[in-house]
Structures are given as structure tokens and as C-alpha cells.
Amino acid sequence: MTSDAVEAPIASRYGAVLADLDGVVYAGPSAIPGATEALEKLGGIGVALAYITNNASRSSADVAAHLRELGAPATAEQVFGSALAGAELLATRVPKGATVLVTGSAILAQHVADQGLVPVTSADPTPDAVIQGFEPTLGWKDLAEAAFAVAGGALWVATNTDMSIPQARGIAPGNGSLVAAVSAATGQSPLVAGKPEAQLFKTAAEHLGVETALVVGDRLDTDILGGNRAGMATALVLTGVDTAANALAAVTDERPTYLFADLGQLHRPYPEVLRQDGTFTCGEAYAKVEDGVVIMGGGRENLDAWRAGCAAWWAACPQQDAATLPKLEFADESSR
């Protein structure tokens, strides 16, 4: 998580910012304070902006309209959902004119047709492929058709494998739960286009025509993992699900390049993390690892202390296959 000390804003190092939505731009019905202003300023420094979502049932136009209502700059062309990524992934695996059983929304079917493929609604005769995305009206018969086609040898693509989705009344089954039903029936596993796989991020970067992009998200297991898999820089923003402690404890593949308190960090220089004799410093904060304990100085609420702590622990434990938070000691507290 080290970086060169420069006066330019961190966003200016990249051709584009690829931003997650929930927990990054908004929380519930409202925009996160300062988020829309930070996104609006990207155009002024020549940095492209795209929004990345696993949602495969809402159109890009609908998502963009919602973002504009919240005050964020957004057009349909800036919104990249897993339906588009899934259709584009499918088009790389089957020829033009191939038949595709669409188990999902009308939007997903349109993306499939836009790729020169032929959407169908039945597994008889067996289609060349199946693409499965979330749609709240899907029922047993739809999943059965998908299972028949997959068992018959059709190529199978899932837009995403989110096991749950938040609803006003609580947590409901997501596309991953429906995909799991077809997988249980067939013993097969699909290719996946959405987060945490790389395809969705690559799709966005290719459409924007940029070579470098910064992925900003609030979840390590989807946004950060997916961005890392795509070979992009990643920033965990602490306005949503995961915390600085989660980042420190993360498995190697889910470790972010940067830690942001909020999207305002896009327009500030990123503090350099320096190492000397086993001690990592960031601003006025520092961290070191002694006997498996991460000792941090600078205060528990000081993000620079966590930046230094992550650098120290990751250097001491470069390969971590299970999320494990080491014992922490805050020097400022222990000296009281």
C-alpha cells in the first residue's frame, strides 16, 4: 500500500475511476456526504468516471437516472452492469447467431441480442448457451429450463453470484442463490461475469478506452477482489461495509492498494508509507510487528496509523489465505 509522495490528487494517476454504488456513492436512499461532489470534480482533472454494479435487472438508463437524482454525474453510458458484461463474455465463447436461453430480465435478453446472439426461452431444443441473471419474477419452471439446457451441454454464464440482496423488508436471495439451485441440479458451475470476477471491470475500462483505472469500493470480497483480479489499482472506501481492520485482516487477494476515509481522498495526494528498520511510518503515525502483534502509534481513529499497520502486517505476512486479524496494540493507549 505504499505510494510515491506527490502533490497531485491520487485520481490524476489514473485514466478512470470505476466506482461501486451502494456504500460508496449512496447509503440507503441518500447520497453519502461529499461523494457526489467528489465524483463531479473528476471531469475537471481529465479523469473518466464509470459506475460498476452487479445488478442485472435494472437498465443503465434507470441506474443513471437514480444517480442524477442524488446529485451525481451520470449517463447511461457510464453505468456498467453485470448483464452487459455477461453478454459480452458469452459473445467471446459462442459464434454469432448462437441460440441463448436467457434466464433473467428483458434487459439481459436485449444485451444478448445486441451481441448478435439469438435469445430463446426454452431448452427444447438444447440451446448453444444459457445466461442467468437476477429477475424477481423467476420461478421453478425458469430454473428447470436452465438446468435442462446446462445438463444438455449448453455453455453456462452467470451475470453474478451474489448470494443475497438487500430489500426494504430484509435480506433476500440473490442471483447466486438461484445459480446455486441450477448448479445443485446439474453438478455444473457457470462462468461468471460480475464481481468479484475481472470481466465487469475490464468491460468498463475497454468501453471507456482507458489503460489504467482505479477501482473504488466498500467491499473487499467483491469490489477489491474483482479489481485486483482485473490487474487494476483498488481503493477501499470506509463509508460502507468493510473497515480498516477488515483490510488489515484481509486475505492476500483482497488487500487494497489504498485506504480512503471517503471519496474526497480522490482529490488529495495519497500519503506515502515509508519503511525503516522494520518500522513503517505514514504521516505522524507508525506501525511495526513484534512477535505477531501489530503495534500502531498515532491513535486508533487515525487512518494513517491503519495505513502503516496494513503495510507492516502485509510485509510480515505476505501470503494469507484466510482472513485473520492479528493482535493489535495501540501505543498511545498502552502508555496511558
NUTORVEX-934869 format. One record per residue (C-alpha): residue number from 1; residue in one letter; x, y, z. Coordinates in pm, 1 decimal. Layout:
BEGIN
+-----+-----+----------+----------+----------+
|   n | res |        X |        Y |        Z |
+-----+-----+----------+----------+----------+
| NUM |   a |        X |        Y |        Z |
...
+-----+-----+----------+----------+----------+
REM end
This chain:
BEGIN
+-----+-----+----------+----------+----------+
|   n | res |        X |        Y |        Z |
+-----+-----+----------+----------+----------+
|   1 |   m |      0.0 |      0.0 |      0.0 |
|   2 |   t |    299.9 |    227.2 |    -42.7 |
|   3 |   s |    291.9 |    507.9 |   -296.6 |
|   4 |   d |    506.6 |    792.4 |   -421.6 |
|   5 |   a |    460.0 |   1122.2 |   -244.9 |
|   6 |   v |    319.3 |   1369.1 |   -496.9 |
|   7 |   e |    118.6 |   1687.5 |   -471.6 |
|   8 |   a |   -125.6 |   1587.8 |   -744.8 |
|   9 |   p |   -456.9 |   1428.6 |   -642.7 |
|  10 |   i |   -444.8 |   1049.7 |   -635.1 |
|  11 |   a |   -718.1 |   1025.0 |   -901.1 |
|  12 |   s |   -499.0 |   1203.0 |  -1155.1 |
|  13 |   r |   -269.8 |    898.0 |  -1170.5 |
|  14 |   y |   -542.2 |    701.9 |  -1348.7 |
|  15 |   g |   -737.3 |    728.5 |  -1669.7 |
|  16 |   a |  -1063.4 |    646.0 |  -1495.9 |
|  17 |   v |  -1230.2 |    583.6 |  -1162.6 |
|  18 |   l |  -1457.3 |    277.9 |  -1154.5 |
|  19 |   a |  -1690.5 |    332.3 |   -859.6 |
|  20 |   d |  -1917.8 |     89.5 |   -682.3 |
|  21 |   l |  -2258.1 |    228.4 |   -585.0 |
|  22 |   d |  -2405.9 |    122.3 |   -251.0 |
|  23 |   g |  -2173.4 |    218.3 |     33.1 |
|  24 |   v |  -1961.7 |    436.8 |   -197.1 |
|  25 |   v |  -2195.8 |    682.6 |   -369.7 |
|  26 |   y |  -2505.7 |    631.8 |   -155.6 |
|  27 |   a |  -2626.4 |    457.2 |    157.2 |
|  28 |   g |  -2994.1 |    367.5 |    153.4 |
|  29 |   p |  -3197.2 |    648.0 |     -5.8 |
|  30 |   s |  -2935.8 |    922.5 |     36.3 |
|  31 |   a |  -2601.1 |   1016.2 |   -114.4 |
|  32 |   i |  -2301.4 |    978.8 |    115.8 |
|  33 |   p |  -2189.0 |   1327.3 |    225.2 |
|  34 |   g |  -1932.1 |   1467.7 |    -17.0 |
|  35 |   a |  -1948.4 |   1172.9 |   -257.1 |
|  36 |   t |  -2134.0 |   1335.4 |   -544.9 |
|  37 |   e |  -1916.7 |   1647.2 |   -525.4 |
|  38 |   a |  -1600.3 |   1435.1 |   -542.3 |
|  39 |   l |  -1730.6 |   1249.1 |   -845.8 |
|  40 |   e |  -1835.2 |   1571.5 |  -1019.1 |
|  41 |   k |  -1480.8 |   1710.4 |   -985.9 |
|  42 |   l |  -1322.3 |   1417.2 |  -1174.0 |
|  43 |   g |  -1413.4 |   1563.3 |  -1512.4 |
|  44 |   g |  -1225.1 |   1879.9 |  -1425.3 |
|  45 |   i |   -898.5 |   1688.9 |  -1387.4 |
|  46 |   g |   -949.3 |   1479.5 |  -1700.8 |
|  47 |   v |  -1038.0 |   1153.5 |  -1528.5 |
|  48 |   a |  -1319.2 |    941.3 |  -1672.2 |
|  49 |   l |  -1587.7 |    801.1 |  -1442.8 |
|  50 |   a |  -1784.7 |    478.0 |  -1457.3 |
|  51 |   y |  -2018.7 |    305.8 |  -1216.3 |
|  52 |   i |  -1984.7 |    -67.9 |  -1162.5 |
|  53 |   t |  -2278.6 |   -274.4 |  -1038.3 |
|  54 |   n |  -2365.7 |   -641.4 |  -1021.1 |
|  55 |   n |  -2730.7 |   -553.5 |  -1078.5 |
|  56 |   a |  -2851.3 |   -730.7 |  -1393.1 |
|  57 |   s |  -3219.0 |   -639.3 |  -1380.3 |
|  58 |   r |  -3210.7 |   -255.5 |  -1396.8 |
|  59 |   s |  -3116.8 |    -77.4 |  -1715.2 |
|  60 |   s |  -2813.9 |    152.3 |  -1729.3 |
|  61 |   a |  -3052.9 |    440.3 |  -1801.3 |
|  62 |   d |  -3253.4 |    367.9 |  -1484.2 |
|  63 |   v |  -2939.5 |    347.7 |  -1269.9 |
|  64 |   a |  -2804.2 |    670.7 |  -1420.1 |
|  65 |   a |  -3135.7 |    848.0 |  -1357.8 |
|  66 |   h |  -3127.5 |    742.2 |   -992.8 |
|  67 |   l |  -2770.0 |    869.1 |   -957.6 |
|  68 |   r |  -2861.9 |   1204.5 |  -1111.4 |
|  69 |   e |  -3149.9 |   1235.8 |   -864.2 |
|  70 |   l |  -2890.6 |   1205.9 |   -587.6 |
|  71 |   g |  -2674.5 |   1474.3 |   -748.6 |
|  72 |   a |  -2409.2 |   1251.6 |   -904.4 |
|  73 |   p |  -2290.3 |   1299.1 |  -1263.6 |
|  74 |   a |  -2417.5 |   1001.4 |  -1461.2 |
|  75 |   t |  -2523.9 |    895.2 |  -1807.3 |
|  76 |   a |  -2635.7 |    551.8 |  -1919.4 |
|  77 |   e |  -2301.8 |    512.8 |  -2099.2 |
|  78 |   q |  -2120.6 |    545.8 |  -1765.3 |
|  79 |   v |  -2308.7 |    260.0 |  -1597.2 |
|  80 |   f |  -2174.9 |    -91.8 |  -1638.8 |
|  81 |   g |  -2381.1 |   -376.3 |  -1500.8 |
|  82 |   s |  -2319.0 |   -747.4 |  -1495.0 |
|  83 |   a |  -2583.3 |   -804.4 |  -1765.5 |
|  84 |   l |  -2367.5 |   -627.6 |  -2024.9 |
|  85 |   a |  -2050.7 |   -796.0 |  -1900.6 |
|  86 |   g |  -2222.7 |  -1134.8 |  -1910.2 |
|  87 |   a |  -2345.8 |  -1086.1 |  -2265.6 |
|  88 |   e |  -2002.3 |   -971.0 |  -2380.8 |
|  89 |   l |  -1835.6 |  -1265.3 |  -2207.1 |
|  90 |   l |  -2082.6 |  -1500.1 |  -2375.0 |
|  91 |   a |  -2009.6 |  -1347.2 |  -2715.1 |
|  92 |   t |  -1643.1 |  -1443.1 |  -2677.4 |
|  93 |   r |  -1737.3 |  -1809.1 |  -2625.1 |
|  94 |   v |  -2005.7 |  -1876.4 |  -2888.2 |
|  95 |   p |  -2037.0 |  -1768.7 |  -3254.3 |
|  96 |   k |  -2271.0 |  -1503.0 |  -3392.1 |
|  97 |   g |  -2621.4 |  -1639.5 |  -3434.4 |
|  98 |   a |  -2586.9 |  -1888.8 |  -3148.1 |
|  99 |   t |  -2903.9 |  -1958.1 |  -2950.2 |
| 100 |   v |  -2902.0 |  -1847.5 |  -2586.8 |
| 101 |   l |  -3155.1 |  -1940.0 |  -2320.3 |
| 102 |   v |  -3197.4 |  -1620.8 |  -2117.7 |
| 103 |   t |  -3290.2 |  -1692.6 |  -1758.1 |
| 104 |   g |  -3327.7 |  -1335.3 |  -1644.1 |
| 105 |   s |  -3463.2 |   -994.4 |  -1731.8 |
| 106 |   a |  -3568.5 |   -837.3 |  -2059.5 |
| 107 |   i |  -3265.9 |   -609.4 |  -2025.0 |
| 108 |   l |  -3037.2 |   -913.3 |  -2016.3 |
| 109 |   a |  -3209.5 |  -1054.9 |  -2325.2 |
| 110 |   q |  -3155.2 |   -725.4 |  -2508.1 |
| 111 |   h |  -2783.7 |   -724.9 |  -2425.1 |
| 112 |   v |  -2761.6 |  -1079.7 |  -2561.3 |
| 113 |   a |  -2937.5 |   -979.0 |  -2883.3 |
| 114 |   d |  -2708.2 |   -675.5 |  -2917.0 |
| 115 |   q |  -2414.9 |   -918.2 |  -2935.1 |
| 116 |   g |  -2561.6 |  -1082.4 |  -3244.4 |
| 117 |   l |  -2690.5 |  -1382.4 |  -3047.1 |
| 118 |   v |  -3044.9 |  -1522.6 |  -3051.1 |
| 119 |   p |  -3234.6 |  -1522.3 |  -2717.4 |
| 120 |   v |  -3468.1 |  -1816.7 |  -2663.1 |
| 121 |   t |  -3699.5 |  -1913.6 |  -2378.2 |
| 122 |   s |  -3690.8 |  -2293.9 |  -2391.4 |
| 123 |   a |  -3431.2 |  -2566.7 |  -2351.0 |
| 124 |   d |  -3601.7 |  -2772.7 |  -2622.5 |
| 125 |   p |  -3412.1 |  -2796.8 |  -2847.3 |
| 126 |   t |  -3097.8 |  -2756.5 |  -2639.5 |
| 127 |   p |  -2958.8 |  -2405.4 |  -2696.8 |
| 128 |   d |  -2592.8 |  -2330.0 |  -2750.4 |
| 129 |   a |  -2570.8 |  -2140.1 |  -2421.5 |
| 130 |   v |  -2753.3 |  -2029.8 |  -2108.4 |
| 131 |   i |  -2711.9 |  -1692.7 |  -1942.6 |
| 132 |   q |  -2853.4 |  -1647.7 |  -1594.8 |
| 133 |   g |  -2916.2 |  -1314.6 |  -1425.2 |
| 134 |   f |  -3140.1 |  -1191.4 |  -1145.7 |
| 135 |   e |  -3504.4 |  -1114.6 |  -1216.0 |
| 136 |   p |  -3754.9 |  -1113.1 |   -927.9 |
| 137 |   t |  -4028.6 |  -1295.2 |  -1119.7 |
| 138 |   l |  -3815.0 |  -1602.1 |  -1198.8 |
| 139 |   g |  -3971.1 |  -1925.3 |  -1080.3 |
| 140 |   w |  -3914.2 |  -2300.2 |  -1067.5 |
| 141 |   k |  -4002.4 |  -2351.4 |  -1434.7 |
| 142 |   d |  -3740.5 |  -2097.7 |  -1541.7 |
| 143 |   l |  -3471.7 |  -2263.1 |  -1331.0 |
| 144 |   a |  -3578.7 |  -2603.5 |  -1460.1 |
| 145 |   e |  -3533.9 |  -2490.0 |  -1822.2 |
| 146 |   a |  -3187.6 |  -2360.7 |  -1735.1 |
| 147 |   a |  -3099.9 |  -2690.7 |  -1567.7 |
| 148 |   f |  -3224.0 |  -2891.4 |  -1868.2 |
| 149 |   a |  -3008.5 |  -2681.4 |  -2102.8 |
| 150 |   v |  -2697.7 |  -2695.6 |  -1883.9 |
| 151 |   a |  -2735.0 |  -3071.2 |  -1836.9 |
| 152 |   g |  -2772.2 |  -3099.8 |  -2213.9 |
| 153 |   g |  -2430.7 |  -2945.7 |  -2267.3 |
| 154 |   a |  -2508.0 |  -2576.0 |  -2316.0 |
| 155 |   l |  -2237.5 |  -2327.2 |  -2217.6 |
| 156 |   w |  -2346.3 |  -2157.8 |  -1894.4 |
| 157 |   v |  -2272.7 |  -1796.0 |  -1795.1 |
| 158 |   a |  -2394.0 |  -1624.4 |  -1477.6 |
| 159 |   t |  -2403.7 |  -1246.5 |  -1462.8 |
| 160 |   n |  -2306.8 |  -1257.2 |  -1094.6 |
| 161 |   t |  -2316.7 |  -1488.9 |   -795.8 |
| 162 |   d |  -2429.0 |  -1254.1 |   -517.7 |
| 163 |   m |  -2597.7 |  -1489.9 |   -272.6 |
| 164 |   s |  -2820.9 |  -1221.0 |   -122.4 |
| 165 |   i |  -2962.2 |   -878.4 |   -199.3 |
| 166 |   p |  -3086.2 |   -615.5 |     48.8 |
| 167 |   q |  -3455.5 |   -533.9 |     34.6 |
| 168 |   a |  -3674.5 |   -297.9 |    235.9 |
| 169 |   r |  -3800.4 |   -591.9 |    445.3 |
| 170 |   g |  -3458.4 |   -751.9 |    492.1 |
| 171 |   i |  -3214.7 |   -975.8 |    308.1 |
| 172 |   a |  -3349.9 |  -1179.4 |     15.6 |
| 173 |   p |  -3197.6 |  -1448.9 |   -209.5 |
| 174 |   g |  -2983.2 |  -1303.0 |   -486.4 |
| 175 |   n |  -2878.0 |  -1437.2 |   -824.3 |
| 176 |   g |  -2614.0 |  -1655.1 |   -661.0 |
| 177 |   s |  -2883.6 |  -1844.9 |   -473.5 |
| 178 |   l |  -3069.0 |  -1912.4 |   -799.0 |
| 179 |   v |  -2745.9 |  -2010.1 |   -974.2 |
| 180 |   a |  -2673.8 |  -2246.2 |   -684.3 |
| 181 |   a |  -3007.3 |  -2421.4 |   -744.3 |
| 182 |   v |  -2916.6 |  -2492.2 |  -1107.6 |
| 183 |   s |  -2566.8 |  -2597.0 |  -1003.9 |
| 184 |   a |  -2705.8 |  -2837.1 |   -743.2 |
| 185 |   a |  -2935.1 |  -2992.0 |  -1003.6 |
| 186 |   t |  -2668.0 |  -3032.0 |  -1272.8 |
| 187 |   g |  -2337.8 |  -3064.6 |  -1089.6 |
| 188 |   q |  -2201.8 |  -2788.3 |  -1314.7 |
| 189 |   s |  -2058.8 |  -2442.1 |  -1241.0 |
| 190 |   p |  -2100.7 |  -2135.3 |  -1463.9 |
| 191 |   l |  -1856.4 |  -1882.7 |  -1599.1 |
| 192 |   v |  -1914.4 |  -1562.4 |  -1400.1 |
| 193 |   a |  -1900.8 |  -1210.4 |  -1544.6 |
| 194 |   g |  -1977.5 |   -987.2 |  -1246.6 |
| 195 |   k |  -1788.2 |   -900.6 |   -932.3 |
| 196 |   p |  -1566.4 |  -1045.1 |   -793.7 |
| 197 |   e |  -1453.4 |  -1170.6 |  -1135.0 |
| 198 |   a |  -1244.3 |   -948.1 |  -1360.8 |
| 199 |   q |  -1472.4 |   -928.7 |  -1666.9 |
| 200 |   l |  -1700.2 |   -648.6 |  -1546.0 |
| 201 |   f |  -1406.4 |   -418.3 |  -1467.7 |
| 202 |   k |  -1234.2 |   -498.7 |  -1796.3 |
| 203 |   t |  -1558.5 |   -432.3 |  -1984.9 |
| 204 |   a |  -1585.0 |    -85.6 |  -1829.7 |
| 205 |   a |  -1221.5 |      5.6 |  -1898.5 |
| 206 |   e |  -1245.8 |   -111.9 |  -2258.6 |
| 207 |   h |  -1563.5 |     88.5 |  -2322.8 |
| 208 |   l |  -1403.1 |    397.9 |  -2169.1 |
| 209 |   g |  -1088.6 |    346.5 |  -2375.5 |
| 210 |   v |   -851.2 |    378.4 |  -2078.3 |
| 211 |   e |   -540.1 |    177.8 |  -1997.7 |
| 212 |   t |   -530.8 |    249.3 |  -1624.2 |
| 213 |   a |   -820.8 |    260.2 |  -1381.5 |
| 214 |   l |   -875.2 |    290.1 |  -1007.6 |
| 215 |   v |  -1149.2 |     69.2 |   -863.4 |
| 216 |   v |  -1320.2 |    224.1 |   -559.3 |
| 217 |   g |  -1546.4 |      6.6 |   -347.2 |
| 218 |   d |  -1658.8 |    -62.9 |      7.0 |
| 219 |   r |  -1637.9 |   -443.8 |     -1.6 |
| 220 |   l |  -1318.1 |   -644.9 |     -1.2 |
| 221 |   d |  -1476.0 |   -967.9 |   -128.7 |
| 222 |   t |  -1636.2 |   -814.5 |   -439.4 |
| 223 |   d |  -1502.5 |   -470.2 |   -533.7 |
| 224 |   i |  -1143.1 |   -505.9 |   -418.0 |
| 225 |   l |  -1103.7 |   -872.2 |   -512.9 |
| 226 |   g |  -1254.0 |   -808.5 |   -856.7 |
| 227 |   g |  -1039.5 |   -502.0 |   -919.4 |
| 228 |   n |   -727.5 |   -689.0 |   -812.0 |
| 229 |   r |   -815.9 |   -978.7 |  -1042.0 |
| 230 |   a |   -850.2 |   -731.5 |  -1327.9 |
| 231 |   g |   -497.5 |   -606.2 |  -1257.5 |
| 232 |   m |   -619.6 |   -261.0 |  -1150.8 |
| 233 |   a |   -537.3 |    -39.6 |   -853.7 |
| 234 |   t |   -800.3 |    -63.3 |   -580.9 |
| 235 |   a |   -919.7 |    166.8 |   -302.6 |
| 236 |   l |  -1130.3 |     54.9 |     -7.6 |
| 237 |   v |  -1350.4 |    346.7 |     96.6 |
| 238 |   l |  -1461.9 |    328.2 |    459.3 |
| 239 |   t |  -1816.7 |    456.9 |    409.9 |
| 240 |   g |  -1981.5 |    118.2 |    361.6 |
| 241 |   v |  -1939.2 |   -242.9 |    466.9 |
| 242 |   d |  -1571.4 |   -307.7 |    536.8 |
| 243 |   t |  -1345.6 |   -132.6 |    787.6 |
| 244 |   a |   -974.8 |    -56.7 |    813.8 |
| 245 |   a |   -944.2 |   -353.8 |   1049.8 |
| 246 |   n |  -1105.4 |   -576.9 |    785.8 |
| 247 |   a |   -846.1 |   -455.5 |    535.6 |
| 248 |   l |   -559.3 |   -534.8 |    771.2 |
| 249 |   a |   -702.0 |   -884.8 |    825.8 |
| 250 |   a |   -782.1 |   -949.5 |    458.2 |
| 251 |   v |   -661.3 |  -1245.1 |    257.2 |
| 252 |   t |   -384.7 |  -1153.8 |     15.3 |
| 253 |   d |   -608.4 |  -1136.9 |   -292.4 |
| 254 |   e |   -844.6 |   -889.9 |   -121.4 |
| 255 |   r |   -585.7 |   -638.3 |      0.3 |
| 256 |   p |   -649.2 |   -288.8 |   -141.8 |
| 257 |   t |   -387.9 |    -58.2 |   -288.3 |
| 258 |   y |   -526.1 |    235.3 |    -89.3 |
| 259 |   l |   -743.9 |    310.3 |    212.7 |
| 260 |   f |   -982.8 |    606.6 |    172.8 |
| 261 |   a |  -1188.5 |    761.5 |    450.1 |
| 262 |   d |  -1429.2 |    884.5 |    180.6 |
| 263 |   l |  -1436.0 |    979.8 |   -186.8 |
| 264 |   g |  -1283.0 |   1317.0 |   -105.4 |
| 265 |   q |   -947.2 |   1136.0 |    -96.1 |
| 266 |   l |   -964.0 |   1115.3 |   -475.4 |
| 267 |   h |   -870.5 |   1482.8 |   -486.5 |
| 268 |   r |   -591.0 |   1478.7 |   -230.9 |
| 269 |   p |   -235.2 |   1344.4 |   -251.4 |
| 270 |   y |   -206.4 |    997.5 |   -102.9 |
| 271 |   p |     26.6 |    983.3 |    199.7 |
| 272 |   e |    345.9 |    788.7 |    143.6 |
| 273 |   v |    422.0 |    486.6 |    361.7 |
| 274 |   l |    792.5 |    460.1 |    443.0 |
| 275 |   r |    983.8 |    166.0 |    588.6 |
| 276 |   q |   1297.0 |    184.5 |    800.1 |
| 277 |   d |   1439.7 |    -92.6 |   1017.9 |
| 278 |   g |   1107.7 |   -277.5 |   1037.6 |
| 279 |   t |    901.4 |     28.8 |   1128.0 |
| 280 |   f |    650.3 |    171.3 |    881.3 |
| 281 |   t |    555.5 |    537.7 |    901.6 |
| 282 |   c |    269.4 |    727.6 |    741.3 |
| 283 |   g |    247.9 |   1094.0 |    825.0 |
| 284 |   e |    287.3 |   1120.2 |   1202.0 |
| 285 |   a |    170.2 |    762.0 |   1256.7 |
| 286 |   y |    377.0 |    443.8 |   1264.1 |
| 287 |   a |    340.0 |     66.8 |   1291.0 |
| 288 |   k |    557.8 |   -239.0 |   1343.2 |
| 289 |   v |    511.0 |   -609.7 |   1403.3 |
| 290 |   e |    667.4 |   -773.0 |   1709.5 |
| 291 |   d |    605.3 |  -1140.2 |   1796.6 |
| 292 |   g |    294.4 |  -1146.8 |   1576.4 |
| 293 |   v |    147.4 |   -832.4 |   1735.7 |
| 294 |   v |     81.8 |   -522.1 |   1524.0 |
| 295 |   i |    182.9 |   -218.4 |   1728.9 |
| 296 |   m |     45.0 |    109.7 |   1598.2 |
| 297 |   g |    114.6 |    463.3 |   1708.5 |
| 298 |   g |    -90.1 |    766.8 |   1617.8 |
| 299 |   g |   -430.0 |    680.8 |   1758.7 |
| 300 |   r |   -696.0 |    419.8 |   1691.6 |
| 301 |   e |   -900.7 |    671.9 |   1489.0 |
| 302 |   n |   -604.2 |    785.9 |   1279.4 |
| 303 |   l |   -635.1 |    639.0 |    930.2 |
| 304 |   d |   -262.0 |    688.9 |    871.3 |
| 305 |   a |   -198.9 |    450.1 |   1161.6 |
| 306 |   w |   -409.5 |    185.9 |    986.9 |
| 307 |   r |   -231.5 |    252.1 |    657.6 |
| 308 |   a |    100.9 |    194.9 |    831.1 |
| 309 |   g |    -41.5 |   -105.0 |   1017.1 |
| 310 |   c |   -159.5 |   -268.1 |    695.5 |
| 311 |   a |    180.4 |   -215.1 |    533.8 |
| 312 |   a |    359.1 |   -362.5 |    837.0 |
| 313 |   w |    134.8 |   -667.1 |    870.1 |
| 314 |   w |    121.8 |   -741.2 |    498.3 |
| 315 |   a |    500.8 |   -726.4 |    481.1 |
| 316 |   a |    524.4 |   -967.6 |    775.8 |
| 317 |   c |    251.1 |  -1194.0 |    633.6 |
| 318 |   p |    266.0 |  -1162.3 |    254.2 |
| 319 |   q |     51.6 |  -1469.9 |    188.2 |
| 320 |   q |   -266.7 |  -1506.2 |    391.1 |
| 321 |   d |   -532.8 |  -1748.8 |    272.3 |
| 322 |   a |   -788.4 |  -1691.7 |    549.5 |
| 323 |   a |   -899.1 |  -1355.1 |    684.4 |
| 324 |   t |   -729.9 |  -1327.3 |   1023.3 |
| 325 |   l |   -697.0 |  -1017.6 |   1239.3 |
| 326 |   p |   -370.9 |  -1029.7 |   1434.5 |
| 327 |   k |   -347.9 |   -899.8 |   1787.2 |
| 328 |   l |   -336.6 |   -520.6 |   1784.2 |
| 329 |   e |   -171.4 |   -285.9 |   2029.1 |
| 330 |   f |   -207.0 |     90.7 |   2016.7 |
| 331 |   a |     97.3 |    251.7 |   2169.8 |
| 332 |   d |    -91.9 |    567.2 |   2259.5 |
| 333 |   e |   -340.1 |    368.8 |   2466.2 |
| 334 |   s |    -91.3 |    133.7 |   2632.1 |
| 335 |   s |    111.0 |    432.0 |   2759.3 |
| 336 |   r |   -183.2 |    584.9 |   2942.7 |
+-----+-----+----------+----------+----------+
REM end
